[in-house]
Amino acid sequence: NSIGENVSHSTSYPHLGTPHGFPKNLYPIWMVLSFLCIPIALFLDFIVRSIITQVIGDFIYVNGVRHFTEDYLFTYTFIPMVALLTGALQHALLRRYSPRMGWWVLTTTGGWLLGMLLFLITGGNRFLNLGLMFLVIGLAIGIAQWLLLRRRLPQPGWWIVANAVGWGLLALITIDSAPPVTPTVADTCTSTPIATSTLAETVMPTSPSNKMLLLYDDDGSRDGMAALLYLLSDPDISIQAITISYGEAHPKLYIQHMGCVLDTFGIRDIPLGAGQDMPLAGGTPFPDWLRQLSDNFWDYPLPNADKTYPFQNAPNLMVSIINQAPEPVTLFVSGPFTNLAQALQLDPAIKDDISAVYFMGGAVHVPGNITGLIRDSNNRVADWNMIADPQAAKEVFESGLELYMVPLDATNKVLFSQEDILPWRQGDEKANMVVDLMFNTWGPELAEIFDLTAAVLMVQSESCVFQPLHLDVVTDDGPTLGQTIVVPNTEPNIHVCLEPNVDHVKQNLYETFSP
């Protein structure tokens, strides 16, 4: 008798080519097939998602929230695809050496799908989601396959351990190097925004010689982030605090992205503030699909995913920074005025220590931009920063502050092309991040970068003649809600840029981002 026959008679292992029933080259073949499953599944999944996208369109609505069709479908198509492919290829290999393996495809696919199900229903950060998913996949596949192999392998319990360890290593590699499969708010820098700082802990404002003390207030917009990166690149500006207001993003979620960005560039001494997630009164909210994109930082990969960044109440932080500053502070506002209006309510005296407020918003002699996001809107006159919280805008307009406005009249004239921004790639990491955010993820041939233009016109105010006007904001509901109206024969309350020098703006950005 052969050795295989002797082993077969003395144990339950089958009479197949080796003492344990399988050929010596089984494991190398097994590893190659398992590895090939991933790229093959990615290719097939891409074809499937492309076909579905052509049928139903680029966007899909789920519970009223708009998603990119291909991105949303990825989890629901790729994992079942790789599950079936893995089970089928492994079964095709095993059936040559061992009969009665018909359950292999079902058990392998079931392990994958069970892991995916857990991934979809659990909350928390992506360490928890992906870690649990891979752990369940490893255990489920290992146990299910062990049931089929327990009479064919020596010490079959190690099959479960090997699967768990292998999938665990894959989880570490995936978590460390790959963006989230299905991006969620928790997949960025933190899962639980916390407000641990108090006013007593506020970093004392500094006043470097000949530097503008600036308080930056945004609503979580992509062009607002571009403006911040520009301001951080200016050696003559000292940003004293960063606050996020109600607007495009949910403030307490987006402020964590802000902490991530600063941390990426080694900036850890700027206090952060988040405002309330609602207007002072009335207003029109940004669409849910846009807020979700901002909450997820437009799926842009950020490091420091294990960190949580403390923040304060934004209006309180504003009041504290302004009152403690050694000289008057300049404000740059690139979203609704909710935070500033509340800060003025808390302490009206701070206006004496504010040198100027530069802001992007409003439409004076041009149409509004509401229909750009809500096509069936009957409002053709308002700008988003005004209509989101018109009451806050009205209160700031009437506050007596020195206001400098960059409306759509100005920003619509400053259009950027790929040729304009291509040299920015030669700049530092901030410049490259601007390119990635504004063009690689947005991608139009020509685009306004509203808040970035406003930031340049603040730094280089000689690039526009700011015309003194008296403006009011419509706060009554209706098709003119949020409109900025010129009130003739009235003392001016705002300096308005209507005709910027486009070449000067672009040259300034070139010099900043392409040193």
C-alpha positions as CSV (number, residue, x, y, z in Angstrom):
1,N,0.0,0.0,0.0
2,S,1.0,3.6,-0.6
3,I,1.6,6.1,2.3
4,G,-1.6,7.8,1.3
5,E,-3.5,4.6,1.6
6,N,-2.0,3.8,5.0
7,V,-3.0,7.2,6.3
8,S,-6.4,6.9,4.8
9,H,-7.0,3.6,6.6
10,S,-5.7,4.9,10.0
11,T,-7.4,8.3,9.9
12,S,-10.4,10.0,8.4
13,Y,-8.3,11.9,5.8
14,P,-9.1,11.1,2.2
15,H,-6.8,9.2,-0.2
16,L,-5.4,12.1,-2.2
17,G,-1.8,12.9,-3.3
18,T,-0.3,13.8,0.1
19,P,-0.5,12.3,3.6
20,H,-3.3,14.8,4.4
21,G,-5.2,14.6,1.1
22,F,-4.0,17.8,-0.6
23,P,-1.1,18.5,-3.0
24,K,2.1,20.2,-1.7
25,N,1.5,23.3,-4.0
26,L,-2.0,23.8,-2.7
27,Y,-1.2,26.8,-0.4
28,P,0.8,28.8,-3.0
29,I,-2.0,28.3,-5.5
30,W,-4.5,29.2,-2.8
31,M,-2.7,32.5,-2.0
32,V,-2.5,33.5,-5.6
33,L,-6.1,32.9,-6.3
34,S,-7.2,34.7,-3.1
35,F,-5.0,37.7,-4.1
36,L,-6.4,37.8,-7.6
37,C,-10.0,37.9,-6.3
38,I,-9.6,41.5,-5.2
39,P,-8.4,43.2,-8.5
40,I,-10.8,41.0,-10.6
41,A,-13.7,41.9,-8.3
42,L,-12.7,45.6,-8.5
43,F,-12.8,45.5,-12.3
44,L,-16.1,43.7,-12.5
45,D,-17.6,46.0,-9.8
46,F,-16.5,49.0,-11.8
47,I,-18.3,47.7,-14.9
48,V,-21.4,47.0,-12.9
49,R,-21.5,50.4,-11.2
50,S,-20.8,52.2,-14.5
51,I,-23.7,50.5,-16.1
52,I,-26.0,51.3,-13.2
53,T,-24.9,54.9,-13.2
54,Q,-25.7,55.2,-16.9
55,V,-29.2,53.9,-16.3
56,I,-30.1,55.9,-13.2
57,G,-27.8,58.9,-13.4
58,D,-24.9,60.4,-11.6
59,F,-26.8,60.9,-8.3
60,I,-29.0,58.7,-6.2
61,Y,-31.3,59.9,-3.4
62,V,-31.5,57.8,-0.2
63,N,-33.8,59.1,2.6
64,G,-33.8,62.5,0.9
65,V,-30.0,62.7,0.9
66,R,-28.1,63.0,-2.4
67,H,-25.2,60.7,-3.0
68,F,-22.9,60.1,-6.0
69,T,-24.3,56.9,-7.5
70,E,-20.9,55.1,-8.1
71,D,-19.6,55.9,-4.6
72,Y,-22.8,54.9,-2.8
73,L,-23.1,51.6,-4.6
74,F,-19.5,50.5,-4.0
75,T,-20.1,48.8,-0.6
76,Y,-23.3,47.1,-1.8
77,T,-21.7,45.8,-5.0
78,F,-18.0,45.2,-4.4
79,I,-18.2,43.1,-1.2
80,P,-20.8,40.7,-2.6
81,M,-18.8,40.5,-5.8
82,V,-15.5,39.6,-4.1
83,A,-17.4,37.3,-1.8
84,L,-18.9,35.2,-4.6
85,L,-15.7,35.3,-6.6
86,T,-13.5,34.2,-3.7
87,G,-15.8,31.3,-2.9
88,A,-16.2,30.2,-6.5
89,L,-12.4,30.2,-7.2
90,Q,-11.5,28.5,-4.0
91,H,-14.2,25.9,-4.6
92,A,-12.9,25.3,-8.2
93,L,-9.5,24.6,-6.7
94,L,-10.7,22.4,-3.8
95,R,-13.1,20.2,-5.7
96,R,-10.2,18.7,-7.7
97,Y,-8.8,17.2,-4.5
98,S,-11.7,16.7,-2.3
99,P,-15.4,15.9,-3.0
100,R,-18.4,17.1,-1.3
101,M,-17.3,20.8,-1.1
102,G,-20.6,22.2,-2.5
103,W,-21.2,24.3,0.6
104,W,-17.9,26.1,0.2
105,V,-19.2,28.9,-2.0
106,L,-22.2,29.5,0.3
107,T,-20.2,29.5,3.6
108,T,-17.5,31.8,2.2
109,T,-20.0,34.2,0.7
110,G,-22.0,34.2,3.9
111,G,-18.9,35.2,5.9
112,W,-18.2,38.2,3.7
113,L,-21.9,39.3,3.8
114,L,-22.1,38.9,7.6
115,G,-19.1,41.2,7.9
116,M,-20.5,43.7,5.5
117,L,-23.8,43.7,7.4
118,L,-22.0,44.5,10.7
119,F,-20.1,47.2,8.9
120,L,-23.3,48.9,7.7
121,I,-25.2,48.7,11.0
122,T,-22.5,49.7,13.5
123,G,-21.7,53.3,14.2
124,G,-18.4,54.8,15.3
125,N,-15.1,55.4,13.7
126,R,-13.6,53.4,10.9
127,F,-11.3,51.5,13.2
128,L,-14.4,50.0,14.8
129,N,-16.3,49.5,11.6
130,L,-13.5,48.0,9.5
131,G,-11.9,46.2,12.4
132,L,-15.2,44.5,13.3
133,M,-16.0,43.7,9.7
134,F,-12.7,42.0,9.0
135,L,-12.8,40.1,12.4
136,V,-16.3,38.8,11.7
137,I,-15.3,37.9,8.1
138,G,-12.3,36.0,9.4
139,L,-14.1,34.2,12.1
140,A,-17.2,33.4,10.0
141,I,-15.3,32.1,7.1
142,G,-12.8,30.3,9.3
143,I,-15.6,28.5,11.3
144,A,-17.7,27.7,8.3
145,Q,-14.8,26.3,6.3
146,W,-13.5,24.4,9.3
147,L,-16.8,22.5,9.4
148,L,-16.0,21.3,5.9
149,L,-12.3,20.6,6.5
150,R,-12.3,19.3,10.0
151,R,-12.1,15.6,8.8
152,R,-9.6,16.5,6.0
153,L,-6.9,18.4,7.9
154,P,-4.6,17.7,10.9
155,Q,-5.3,20.1,13.8
156,P,-8.1,21.8,11.8
157,G,-8.7,24.3,14.6
158,W,-5.7,26.3,13.3
159,W,-7.7,27.0,10.2
160,I,-9.9,29.3,12.2
161,V,-6.9,31.0,13.8
162,A,-5.2,31.4,10.5
163,N,-8.2,33.1,9.0
164,A,-8.7,35.4,11.9
165,V,-5.0,36.5,11.9
166,G,-4.9,36.9,8.1
167,W,-8.0,39.0,8.1
168,G,-6.8,41.0,11.1
169,L,-3.6,41.9,9.2
170,L,-5.6,42.9,6.2
171,A,-7.7,45.1,8.4
172,L,-4.6,46.9,9.8
173,I,-3.3,47.5,6.2
174,T,-6.7,48.7,5.0
175,I,-7.3,51.0,7.9
176,D,-3.9,52.5,7.8
177,S,-3.6,53.1,4.0
178,A,-7.0,53.3,2.5
179,P,-9.9,55.8,2.6
180,P,-13.2,54.6,4.0
181,V,-15.2,52.3,1.8
182,T,-18.5,54.1,2.6
183,P,-17.5,57.6,3.8
184,T,-19.4,58.9,6.8
185,V,-18.9,61.7,9.2
186,A,-17.2,59.4,11.6
187,D,-14.7,58.2,9.0
188,T,-12.8,61.5,9.0
189,C,-10.9,62.7,12.0
190,T,-13.1,61.8,14.9
191,S,-16.3,60.2,15.9
192,T,-17.2,62.3,18.9
193,P,-16.7,66.0,18.8
194,I,-16.1,67.4,22.3
195,A,-16.1,70.8,23.7
196,T,-13.6,70.6,26.6
197,S,-12.1,74.1,26.6
198,T,-13.5,76.9,28.7
199,L,-13.0,80.6,28.4
200,A,-10.3,80.5,31.0
201,E,-8.4,78.1,28.8
202,T,-8.5,80.3,25.7
203,V,-5.1,80.9,24.2
204,M,-4.1,84.5,24.7
205,P,-4.1,86.5,21.5
206,T,-0.7,87.4,20.2
207,S,0.4,90.5,18.3
208,P,3.5,89.9,16.2
209,S,4.9,93.1,14.9
210,N,3.3,94.4,11.8
211,K,0.9,91.5,11.5
212,M,-2.9,91.6,11.0
213,L,-4.7,89.9,13.9
214,L,-7.4,87.9,12.2
215,L,-10.4,86.0,13.4
216,Y,-11.6,83.5,10.7
217,D,-15.2,82.5,10.6
218,D,-16.5,80.0,8.0
219,D,-19.5,77.7,7.6
220,G,-17.6,74.6,6.4
221,S,-17.4,75.4,2.7
222,R,-14.8,74.1,0.2
223,D,-13.9,77.6,-1.0
224,G,-13.8,78.7,2.6
225,M,-11.1,76.1,3.3
226,A,-9.2,77.4,0.3
227,A,-9.4,80.9,1.7
228,L,-8.1,79.6,5.1
229,L,-5.2,77.9,3.4
230,Y,-4.4,81.1,1.6
231,L,-4.5,83.1,4.8
232,L,-2.3,80.6,6.6
233,S,0.2,81.0,3.9
234,D,0.5,84.8,4.4
235,P,3.4,85.7,6.8
236,D,1.8,89.0,7.5
237,I,-1.4,87.5,9.0
238,S,-1.7,86.0,12.5
239,I,-4.9,84.0,12.8
240,Q,-6.1,84.3,16.4
241,A,-9.0,81.8,16.3
242,I,-11.1,79.7,13.8
243,T,-14.8,79.4,14.2
244,I,-17.4,77.5,12.3
245,S,-21.0,78.8,11.9
246,Y,-24.3,77.3,10.8
247,G,-24.3,76.9,7.1
248,E,-22.9,74.3,4.7
249,A,-21.7,71.9,7.4
250,H,-22.8,71.0,10.9
251,P,-20.4,73.1,13.0
252,K,-19.5,70.5,15.7
253,L,-18.7,67.9,13.1
254,Y,-16.7,70.2,10.7
255,I,-14.6,71.8,13.4
256,Q,-12.9,68.4,13.8
257,H,-11.9,68.5,10.1
258,M,-10.5,71.9,10.8
259,G,-8.4,70.5,13.7
260,C,-7.2,67.8,11.4
261,V,-6.1,70.2,8.7
262,L,-4.2,72.4,11.2
263,D,-2.6,69.4,12.8
264,T,-1.5,68.2,9.4
265,F,0.5,71.4,8.9
266,G,1.9,71.4,12.5
267,I,-0.4,74.2,13.7
268,R,-1.6,73.6,17.2
269,D,-1.9,77.0,18.8
270,I,-5.0,78.3,17.2
271,P,-8.2,77.9,19.3
272,L,-11.3,76.4,17.6
273,G,-14.9,77.3,18.1
274,A,-18.2,75.8,16.8
275,G,-21.5,77.7,16.7
276,Q,-25.1,76.5,16.9
277,D,-26.5,74.4,14.1
278,M,-29.4,76.7,13.3
279,P,-30.0,80.3,12.2
280,L,-31.1,83.2,14.5
281,A,-34.4,83.1,12.8
282,G,-36.0,82.0,9.5
283,G,-33.7,81.4,6.6
284,T,-33.3,78.7,4.0
285,P,-31.0,75.8,4.9
286,F,-28.4,74.4,2.5
287,P,-29.5,71.2,0.8
288,D,-28.9,68.0,2.8
289,W,-26.7,66.4,0.1
290,L,-24.4,69.4,0.2
291,R,-24.2,69.4,4.0
292,Q,-23.3,65.7,4.0
293,L,-20.5,66.3,1.5
294,S,-19.1,69.1,3.8
295,D,-19.6,67.0,6.9
296,N,-17.5,64.3,5.2
297,F,-14.9,66.9,4.0
298,W,-15.8,66.0,0.4
299,D,-14.3,62.5,0.9
300,Y,-10.8,64.1,1.0
301,P,-8.5,61.8,2.9
302,L,-7.3,63.4,6.2
303,P,-4.7,62.0,8.6
304,N,-4.9,61.9,12.4
305,A,-8.0,59.8,12.3
306,D,-7.5,58.8,15.9
307,K,-7.5,62.3,17.3
308,T,-10.2,64.5,18.8
309,Y,-9.8,68.2,18.8
310,P,-11.3,70.3,21.7
311,F,-13.4,73.4,20.8
312,Q,-15.3,76.1,22.4
313,N,-18.6,77.8,21.9
314,A,-17.9,80.1,18.9
315,P,-19.6,83.3,20.0
316,N,-18.0,83.0,23.4
317,L,-14.6,82.4,21.8
318,M,-15.0,85.5,19.6
319,V,-15.8,87.7,22.5
320,S,-12.9,86.4,24.5
321,I,-10.4,86.7,21.7
322,I,-11.5,90.3,20.8
323,N,-11.5,91.5,24.4
324,Q,-8.1,90.1,25.2
325,A,-6.4,91.2,21.9
326,P,-3.7,93.8,22.4
327,E,-5.0,95.7,19.4
328,P,-8.2,95.7,17.3
329,V,-9.0,92.5,15.5
330,T,-10.0,92.0,11.8
331,L,-12.7,89.5,11.1
332,F,-13.0,87.5,7.9
333,V,-16.5,85.9,7.5
334,S,-17.1,83.4,4.7
335,G,-20.4,82.1,5.7
336,P,-23.6,83.3,7.4
337,F,-23.3,85.9,10.2
338,T,-24.8,83.7,12.9
339,N,-21.7,83.5,15.1
340,L,-20.8,87.2,14.8
341,A,-24.4,88.3,15.5
342,Q,-24.5,86.2,18.6
343,A,-21.2,87.5,19.8
344,L,-22.5,91.1,19.4
345,Q,-25.6,90.1,21.4
346,L,-23.3,88.7,24.2
347,D,-21.1,91.8,24.3
348,P,-22.0,94.8,22.1
349,A,-18.9,96.6,23.2
350,I,-16.6,94.3,21.2
351,K,-17.4,96.3,18.1
352,D,-15.0,99.0,19.4
353,D,-12.2,96.5,19.3
354,I,-13.0,95.2,15.7
355,S,-11.0,97.1,13.1
356,A,-13.0,95.7,10.2
357,V,-15.1,92.9,9.0
358,Y,-14.5,91.5,5.5
359,F,-17.0,89.1,4.2
360,M,-18.1,87.2,1.1
361,G,-21.9,87.3,0.4
362,G,-24.8,89.1,-1.1
363,A,-25.7,90.1,-4.7
364,V,-26.1,93.8,-5.4
365,H,-26.6,94.2,-9.1
366,V,-26.5,90.6,-10.3
367,P,-28.8,87.6,-9.8
368,G,-28.4,85.4,-6.7
369,N,-27.1,81.8,-6.7
370,I,-29.8,79.9,-4.9
371,T,-31.0,78.1,-8.0
372,G,-27.4,76.7,-8.4
373,L,-28.2,74.3,-5.6
374,I,-32.1,74.3,-5.6
375,R,-33.1,74.4,-9.2
376,D,-36.9,74.8,-8.6
377,S,-36.4,77.7,-6.1
378,N,-38.3,80.8,-7.0
379,N,-35.6,83.0,-5.3
380,R,-33.5,84.6,-8.0
381,V,-32.0,87.4,-6.0
382,A,-30.3,86.1,-2.8
383,D,-26.9,84.7,-2.1
384,W,-26.5,81.6,0.1
385,N,-24.6,83.3,2.9
386,M,-27.4,85.8,3.3
387,I,-30.4,83.6,2.9
388,A,-29.1,80.9,5.3
389,D,-29.5,83.4,8.2
390,P,-30.9,86.7,7.0
391,Q,-31.7,87.9,10.5
392,A,-28.1,87.6,11.5
393,A,-27.0,89.5,8.4
394,K,-29.4,92.3,9.1
395,E,-28.2,92.7,12.7
396,V,-24.5,92.8,11.5
397,F,-25.4,95.3,8.8
398,E,-27.0,97.6,11.4
399,S,-24.3,97.1,14.0
400,G,-22.1,100.1,13.0
401,L,-19.1,97.9,12.3
402,E,-16.7,98.8,9.5
403,L,-17.9,96.3,6.9
404,Y,-16.2,95.4,3.6
405,M,-18.4,93.3,1.3
406,V,-17.3,91.1,-1.6
407,P,-20.6,90.1,-3.3
408,L,-21.3,87.8,-6.2
409,D,-20.9,90.9,-8.4
410,A,-17.2,90.7,-7.7
411,T,-16.6,86.9,-7.4
412,N,-18.4,86.1,-10.6
413,K,-15.8,88.1,-12.5
414,V,-12.8,86.2,-11.1
415,L,-12.9,82.8,-12.9
416,F,-10.1,80.3,-12.5
417,S,-9.1,77.7,-15.1
418,Q,-6.8,74.7,-14.9
419,E,-4.1,76.9,-16.6
420,D,-4.5,79.4,-13.8
421,I,-4.0,76.9,-11.0
422,L,-1.5,74.5,-12.6
423,P,1.5,76.5,-11.3
424,W,0.1,76.1,-7.8
425,R,1.2,72.5,-7.9
426,Q,4.8,73.8,-7.5
427,G,4.0,75.3,-4.2
428,D,3.8,73.8,-0.7
429,E,1.3,71.3,0.8
430,K,-1.3,74.1,1.4
431,A,-1.2,75.1,-2.2
432,N,-1.6,71.5,-3.4
433,M,-4.5,70.9,-1.0
434,V,-6.3,73.9,-2.5
435,V,-5.9,72.4,-6.0
436,D,-7.1,69.0,-4.8
437,L,-10.2,70.5,-3.0
438,M,-11.2,73.0,-5.7
439,F,-10.4,71.2,-8.9
440,N,-9.6,67.6,-8.5
441,T,-12.8,67.0,-6.5
442,W,-14.9,69.7,-8.2
443,G,-13.4,69.7,-11.7
444,P,-15.1,72.4,-13.8
445,E,-13.1,74.0,-16.6
446,L,-13.8,77.5,-15.2
447,A,-14.8,78.1,-11.6
448,E,-15.4,80.9,-9.1
449,I,-13.7,80.4,-5.8
450,F,-15.9,82.8,-3.9
451,D,-14.3,82.9,-0.5
452,L,-10.7,82.7,-1.8
453,T,-11.3,85.8,-4.0
454,A,-12.8,87.6,-1.0
455,A,-9.7,86.7,1.1
456,V,-7.4,88.1,-1.5
457,L,-9.3,91.3,-1.7
458,M,-9.0,91.7,2.1
459,V,-5.2,91.1,2.0
460,Q,-4.8,93.2,-1.2
461,S,-7.6,95.7,-0.8
462,E,-6.0,98.0,-3.4
463,S,-7.2,95.4,-6.0
464,C,-10.7,96.8,-5.8
465,V,-12.3,100.2,-5.1
466,F,-14.8,99.5,-2.3
467,Q,-17.8,101.7,-3.0
468,P,-19.8,103.0,0.0
469,L,-23.4,102.0,0.0
470,H,-26.3,101.5,2.4
471,L,-27.6,98.0,2.1
472,D,-30.4,96.2,3.9
473,V,-31.3,92.5,4.0
474,V,-34.8,91.2,3.3
475,T,-35.9,89.0,6.3
476,D,-39.5,88.4,5.3
477,D,-40.4,85.0,3.8
478,G,-40.9,85.0,0.1
479,P,-39.1,85.0,-3.2
480,T,-36.8,87.9,-2.1
481,L,-35.7,86.4,1.3
482,G,-32.1,87.2,1.9
483,Q,-31.8,89.8,-0.9
484,T,-29.3,92.6,-0.3
485,I,-31.1,95.8,-1.3
486,V,-29.4,99.2,-2.0
487,V,-31.2,101.9,0.0
488,P,-30.6,105.3,-1.8
489,N,-30.1,108.6,-0.1
490,T,-29.1,107.0,3.2
491,E,-25.8,107.1,5.0
492,P,-23.6,104.2,3.8
493,N,-23.1,101.3,6.2
494,I,-21.0,99.0,4.0
495,H,-18.0,99.3,1.6
496,V,-18.8,97.1,-1.5
497,C,-16.4,95.7,-4.1
498,L,-18.1,95.6,-7.4
499,E,-15.2,95.7,-9.9
500,P,-12.2,93.8,-8.8
501,N,-8.9,93.8,-10.7
502,V,-9.0,90.2,-11.9
503,D,-5.3,90.2,-13.0
504,H,-4.2,91.5,-9.6
505,V,-6.2,88.8,-7.8
506,K,-4.7,86.0,-9.9
507,Q,-1.2,87.4,-9.6
508,N,-1.4,87.6,-5.8
509,L,-2.5,83.9,-5.7
510,Y,0.3,82.9,-8.1
511,E,2.8,84.6,-5.9
512,T,1.4,83.1,-2.7
513,F,0.9,79.5,-3.9
514,S,3.8,79.3,-6.4
515,P,6.8,80.7,-4.6
